[in-house]
Amino acid sequence: MGRKIVLFGFWMLGYTLGFFAWIVRTPVITWIMTLGISSDVAGAMITGFASSIMMLVGVLLWSFLSRA
């Protein structure tokens, strides 16, 4: 696969996941705050989780799609 297509795919995956995380952030932050965690830490947890999933899915897709 070409480098531009892979970079575009990573960008689209990151954008989509970030957009979805932004939409669901308020109820998720509210739920996490019931566990006694501050809203800043809850927001960081959401961001970290979304980023880690994006990278995992991106690398897995790249590895499967680039097999010869």
Helices and strands as residue ranges (DSSP letters): H 3-33, H 39-65
